[in-house]
Amino acid sequence: MTFSTDSTLAIDAIVAFAAHAPSAVALEQQDARRDYASLIAAADALASRLAAAGVKPGAVVAVCLPRGIAQVTALLAAWRVGAAYCPLDPAWPEARLEALVADLAAAAIVTAIDGIAGATPVVPPEGEAVAGFAPVAAARDDIAYVIFTSGSTGKPKAVEVTHANLAALVAWHNDAFEVRAGTRTSHLAGLGFDASAWEVWPTLAAGGTLALVDDATRLDAAALRDWLVTHNIKVAFAPTALAEPMVAMDWPADTSLRVLLTGADKLTVRPKAGQPFVFVNDYGPTESTVVATSGVVAPDGDGLPPIGRAIAGTTIYLLDAEGQPVPDGAEGEIWIGGAQVARGYRGDPALTAARFVTHPEHGRLYRTGDLGALLPSGEIAFRGRVDSQVKVRGHRIEPAEIAAELNKLASVETSAVVLRDGELVAYVVPAGAISASELRAALAGVLPDYMVPSRFARLPALPLNASGKLDAAALPNPLACALDDDPAPQRAPASPTEARLLDIVRAVIGRDDIGVDDDFFQMGGHSLLGTQVVVRARDAFGVELTLFHLFEGRTAAKLATTIEGLVMEKLAGLSDEDLQRMAG
């Protein structure tokens, strides 16, 4: 059985395949398995409890569960009761989760976390089925899922994606990458990242097996490569920051991996020649159902890799501010049309009308705010943003949302947040005594970690232009007005290991002011940058360092101690003959 047309909804294809091959494995997570028959049965049992809790067709169900078999089952259960799902990451601060559930007007929430539901009925993921339940058929125009993205007004935007939108994505994906019954694919994307829908639904709609990567492996490029090989994965996705080191690594010539997909950030590298898989760069905002353009990245070529061409069923136009085409090679805003353009923003008709427009010549289009240029090859080069929206670790962020949270604090008179040299910087005009640690802690309580600025700077007033708007170009170097908490003076590296590791950390984060005792994550580091530190340290010291070592150590000094211990363990395991050979 093959999903071959965009007229088939993903949910219908999954149910049909379950009837055709009930014992085929749908989901794998470490030692756990769930075949298609038990997947449908578990989803229907949860759907019956959702219906008993008052969920009606057309409603939205919030799903706040860890990434895993239970979470995928809950998403499917929302569909079986005729509702849409909205995935929420349990790792987000509870205050943010509570606010999102309220904004969503969810009919129910599937979660094990106390205190985030408010008045919304809570339905546990496990339990007995309620008798008398009958699954509700989905219609093409029904909402399939809702994904939150950062909003310029300080409030996240909820994008509504229909079953028809998703069906078009699934049909293109399975045709382009030959995903069929039995094809093994991976799932590692974060729960609030719409790429997770791209990983899950094409595979299950085709009757494939979706293997869920454990949390330690999914953030470690070398470990992920090894996992993909040993689990015989055929098609995989990795966000840009992970994919870049992976395509430079050595892979077994007989690896099962046929296609490595990437996206989320601007791709800066090309794959090493001779890789056993095809490397594909993809681009698309949430509002166009994950992917709008796609293209194979060749090992050789000039400039940054392009973002490919429009995928099947999608149209791309490069237009100026008046909606007129720009000359070939010139920069224009990327406008997207076709079957994957989403319904709009939930509860915000004004913003929907502003971004989802009817073009007099091309019909309904989504204005991305991204800039692109048509290359002679027919592919598109990504050129950046029209507005102030930025991308951090694959997440679209409106800095105004972060500033809005800062401005709620009694100690802050006003603030501005910008992306500078690849990191978020908050410029704060204080209304009282403030410290960077207090501001960081306050934001961490309401925002995901990727939205917490790496630097905080103090200003007597924000620079404004003649129109009274923020003059971003006049913002000073944050190091010149840093809001510091009287850190201890930096000490010099005490060993060659500390010195070499400090060089690696500084190069990865891109800051020369980091000391051996500075916390990697407080200095702008995060898990994806951490994978680069781990990969470089492995090469430099020849030890099996992992991302967990960095999470535990956090500083170059502590990580150096760990590395020296690993080196001693390695030496202790060598024979006398090995030691003599090493000694020359």
N, C-alpha and C positions, 0 to 999 in steps of 0.2 A: 504494500500500500504506500502510495506516495502523495504528499500534499503538493498539488501541481497547479492550483488556480487560486487567484485572490478572491474568488467568490466563496471559498470555503472558510468558515470561521475557525480559529484555532481550537476553541472548545469543542466544536463539532468533530473536527478531525481527531482530537484526542479520544473522545468517547467512542468514535467509530473504530479507531485502532484497538482500543481496549476490548471491544467486542470481537475483533478479528484475531487478536493475539493476546489473550488475557495474561498469559504467564511470562510475556516478554518483560525484561527489566526496564522500568522507567527511570528510577532514581537510585543512585548509589551514594552513600556517605560513610566512608571508612568501612566498617564491617556490616553496616546496615544496608538492606535492599528493600525496594518496594516495587512490585510488578504493576502493570497497568490495571489489572483487575482490582488489586488492593488499593491502588491510588484512587480510583474512582469511588470505591466503597468507603474509604476513609474521608474523602472529600464530601460525599453525600451525607455521611453521618454528621460531620460538622455543619454542613449546609442545613440539615434538619434542625440543629440546635440554634443556628442563626435565625431560621424562620420562626422558631418558637420564641425567640427573643424579640420578635417584631420586625425583622428585616424584610422589606418588601422589594419586589423587582424595581430596578431603577435607582435604588439607594446606593450608598457607598459604605463599604466595610473597611475599617482601619485594621491593618495587620502589623502588630508590633512584636515580632518573634525573631530569634536569632536565625541567621541564614542556615537553612537545613531542610530536611525532608518535611518536617512539620510545617515549616513556613510555606514551601511550595504547595503543599496540600491545602493550606488555608487560603491561598490565593485562588486555587481552583474551586474551593468551596464557595467563595463569594460569587463566582460565575454560576455555579450550579443553583444558587438561590435567586439568580437573576440580577445580582448586584455587581457593582464594580469594586475593585480593591484599591487600597492605597497603602503601599509598604512604608513602614516607619522603622527606623533603626533603633533598637533598644539601647545602643551605646550613646545616643544623643541625650543631652540633659533633660531631666524630667520636666522642667518648666517649658522647654521648647516642645516636647512631645504633647504636653497638656494643651498648649496653645494651638498646635496643629490639629489635634483631634477636635477642638472646639471650632476652629475655622472651617474644618472639613464638613461640619454638621453630619458626622458619621452616624449611621443607624446602629452600629455596634462596633466593638473593638475586640479582636482576638489577641490576647496578651496574657502574660504571667506577671506583669509589673503592676504593683499597687500605686494608686495615687495619680495616674495620668488620664483616667477616663472621664473624670467629672461626673456628669449625669448620664454619660453614654453607657448603655448596657455592655457588660463585659462577658464574653463567651470564651471559656477555656478551650485550648486547642484539642484536648483529649476528652473523651466522654462517650456515653452511649447515644445511639441514634434515637431520635424521637419518631414514633410511629406515625404513619400517614403522610410522610413527606413525598412530594413529587418534584423532580428537578424542573426548573423553568428554562425554556429555550431562549437563547440570546438572539437579539436582532442586530442587524449590521450597524444601525445607528445608535445602539445602546453604548454607554461608556464601558470600556473594558477595564481601564485603570486610571488612577490619578497620581501624578508625581509632582512633588513640590520643588520649585526652583527659587533661587534668591530673587527678591523684588526690590526695585529702586525706591519704593516708598517706605522701606523699612519693614515691609510685611511680605512673607514668602508668597509666591504665585503658585496656584494649583492648576496644572495643565491636565485637561481632560482628553484622553485618547480613546477613540471608539474601537469596537470590534472590527469594523471595516478597515480602519487605519492599521491595526495590528495584523490583520489578514494579509494586507498588501506587503508588509515587512516580511512576514513569514514566507509568503510565496516567493518573493525575490531571493531571500536568503537561501532557502532550500534548493532553489533552482541554480543559483550562482555557485554554491559551494557543495552541491551534490549531497545534501543531508537526506538520508533515507532511513527506512526501518533498520534498526540495529546499529546505526552510526553512533559512535561514542564521542560525546562532546563534554566540555567542562563548564562549570559555573563557579566564578570567583568574584564577580562584581559586587560592590557594596550595595546594600539594600535600598539606599536612597538614590542610587545611580541608575538611570533608565536603561543602561546597557544590560542590567540583570534580566529585563524582559526580553532582550535580544538573545541572551544565552538560553533562557528557559523555554520559551514557547515554540520557536522553530523546531527544536529537538523533539519535544513531546508531540507536537503536531505531526511530525514525520514518523513517529514510532521509534525514535532513537533512544539511547541511554544517556542520561544526564548525570555526570559524576561531579559531586560537590567537593571542592578543594577545602582542606582544613585551613583554619585562620592563620596558623604559623606559616604554612607553605605558600599561601596565596600572596604574601607580602615579601617573599624572598625569591629573587629572580632565578638563582641557581637551583634552589629547592623546587621551584615550580617547573623548571625545565625537566628535572629528574622525575617529578611526579607525572608530568604529561607523558614521558617516555614509558615509565613502568606501568601506567594505567591504560596504555594503548589508545590515547585520545587522538581522534582524527581531525577535529576542528576545534580551535580554542580561541578565546579572546583574552587579551591582556591590555590593561591601560598603558598609555604611552610610556610612562616612567618605568614600568616593568618591562615592556616589550623592547625598549631600546637596548638595555644590556643583554637581553635574551638573544636578540638576533646577531649579536657580536660573539656569542659563545660557540663552542664546539658542540655539535649534536651527533649522536650515532647515525651512521648512514642509513640504517634500517629502521629508524624511528617511524612510528605509525602516523605521526602528525603530518597532515597534508596541507592545512591552512592555519596560519596564525594571523588573527585579526587584531587590529589595534585602533585606538581612537581616544578622544577626551582632551588631549593637549596637542600643541604643534609638534609634529614629528621632526626631529633634527638629525636623524641618522638613517643610513641605508643598511640592509642586511649584508653580512659577510657572504662573499661569493661561495656557491656550492652548498648552501643550506638545503636540507631535504624537504623543506616545506615552502609554500608560497606565502610571502609576507604582504598583507593587504592593509592599506591605510584607509580609514573611514572617517567621515565627517557628518554631523547632523545634530541639530538642537533637539531638545525634548519635544518641542512643538511640531516636529516633523517625524515623530515616532522613531527616534534613535538614529537612523541612518538616512542621509540624503544623497551623499556621493561616496564612491568607493573606487579604489584603484590599486593594482599590484605595484609594489615598490621594487624597482630593479636595484641590483647591487651597485651599478654605476649610474652616474647622471650628474648634471650640474645643479647647484643650488639645493634648497631644501626640498624634500619629497613633496609632490603635490597631493591634493586630497581626492584626486580621481575625477570621475565623471558622474553625472546623475545616474542613479540606479533605475531599474525598470519601474515604470509607473510614476516616476517623479520627474519634474521639470525644474531646471535651475535657470534663473535669469540674473544677469549682472546689470543693475540699473542705477541711475543717479537718484538724487533726492526727489526729483519730480516723476520718477517712475519711467524714465526714458533709458534705452540701452546705451551703454558706454562702448567706446571703440574696443576692438580686440586688443588685449594687452594692457588696457587701462583698468584702474581700480574702480570697482563698483560694489554697491551693497548686494549681498546674496539674498534673492527673493526665491522662495520655494513654492512650487505648486504640485498638484497631483494627489494620488490616493492616500498618501501618508500624512497630509496636513491635518493636524488635530482639530478638535472642535473649538477649543479656546480655553480661556481661564475661568475656572469655577468661581461663580459669585462676583465676577468683575466684567460686566458687559462693556464698560468704557474702554478698558485696556484691551479686551478682545477686539473691539472695533478698530482700535489704533494699530494693532499688530497683525491681525488677520484681515486683510483688505481685499476688495474686489477691484482688480485691475481692468481697465476698459478693454484691453486687448487679450490678456492672458487669464482672466477669470480670477478665482479665489487664490490668493497667495499669502504666504507668511513672510513678513519682513524680519530677517534674522538679526539685523544690526551688525553682522559680520561683513568684512570686506574681502573680496576675491578678485582675481584677474585671470582671464582666459589665456592659457599658454598656447604656443603654436601646435603642441601635440593634441590639443583639444581637451586636456585636463585643466583643472582649476588650481591655482595657487592661492593659499590662504594668506591674507594680508593683515589680519587683526580685527579690531572692533571699531565701530562708528562712535559708540557712546562710551560711558565710563565703566561698563560691565567688564569684569576680568574673569580669568579662569585660573583657579588654583587647584592643583592635584586632580584635574579633570572635572571639577565642580564649577559651574557658572555662578559667580558671586556678584551681587550688587554691593559695592562698598558702603552705599547709603544705608543698607540694612544694619551693618555693623555700627556705623556712626549713630543710627537711631537708638541702638541699645546703649551705647556709651552716654548719649545725651539724656538718658533716663536716670543716670546716677546723680546723686546730690552733689558729688564732688566735681562734676564736670559741667562747665558753662556751655561749651559747644565743642565740636570735634569734626574732623574730616579723616577719612580713611582712603588711602591710595595704594596702588601696586607700584612698588619702586624696586628696580633691580631684582625682580622675580619674587619679592616678598611683600606681604601686607604691612603697611606702616600706618599707625594711628597718630595723628597730630591732635593734641588735646589742649584746650584752653581751660585751666582749672578754675573751679569755683570754691575750692577749699584744698585741704591737704590731700594729695594723691600720691600714689606710688604705682610703678608698673606692675608689681605683683598683685596689688589689689584690683587694678583694672583687668588684668589677665584673668584673675579668679572670678571676677564678676561676669565677664563675657563667657568664660567656660561653663558657667551655670546655666546659660540660656542659648548658647550657640554651639554647633559642632566644632570639633577641634580645628578643622581646616579653615574656619572663619575667624579664629582668634589671631590677631596681628602678631607678627614676630617682633616688631619694634614699637615702642611708644615714645613720642616726643612731646615736649612742653612748648607752647607758644603763648605769648601775651594776647595775641589775637590772630584769627585766621586771615591770610591775605585775600583781598577781594579785588575784582576788576571794576571797571567803570560802571558795569551793569549791576554791581552788587553781588555777583556770583563768585564762588571760590576760584581764585587764580592758582590752579594746581601747579603751574610752571614756577610760581614764586615760592612754593614751599621749600624750606631749606633742607639741606642734608640732615637726616634725622640724627646722625652721630654728633652734630654740632649742638643739638638741643635735646639730647637723650634724657628721658625720664628714667633715671636709674635709682636703684634701691641701695646705694652705697655698697656695691659689691666689694669683696676683698680683692686686694691687688693681685693681678695675675702673676703666677709663678712660672718660671722657666721649666720646660720639660726635664724630668729627672732621669730619663733613660732614653736610649736610642729608639726603643719601642714607642714611648710616649711621643717623641718628636716626630717619628714617621707617621703615627696614627693621627696626630694633630694636623699634619699637612694634609692628610686625606680628608679629614672632617672639614677643614677650612675650604678645600677645593670643592667639595661636594655642595656645601651650603653657599659658598661664594662670599665668605667674610673673612677678613684677615685679623679681626679683633677678637676671635674666639680663643679662650685659654684652655689649658688641659683640664681644669676643674669646672668648666662651664657645662651646663646641662644642654645636651644636643637638641632636645625638643623645645627648650625655652629660647634657643638661639636661632630658631627658624627651621629646625629639622622636623621631619615627619617620617612616617613609615616608608613611603616610596623613596625619599632621599636616603633613608636608612639602608635600603637594599643596596644602594650604590656604595655606601660606606662598607657594608659587609662584603660585597663582591671585590672591591679594591683591596680591602684588608686581607681577604683570603689569598689573593694573588701576591700581595706583598710579604705575607708571613707564612704562607703554606699550611694554614690550619683550617679546620672545618668550623669557622665562625658562623653563627646564625643571628637572625634578627632578634631573637629572644635575648641573646647576650647583650645586644645594644639596649634593648628595653630595660634590662636589669641593671646595666652599668651606667648608662646615660651620659657619662663623661669620658673624655679621651683617656684620662688617668685610670679610671676603673676598668675600662675596656682593655687598656694596655696590660693591666694585671691579669685579666682573663686570658688574653692572647699568650702571655708568657707562661701561664699555667698549661694552656693547650700545647704549647711548644714542648714543655717539659714532659707532658704525658706522651707526646709523640716520640720524643727521644727515648723515654723509658721503654717503649715498646719495640725499639730497634735492637737487632742482634749485634754482637761484637763485629761481625763482618760488615754489616751495614754502616756502623759507626766508623770503621776503618776506611771504607770507601768514601764516606762523606769527608773524612779528614784528608783525603787525597793520597 
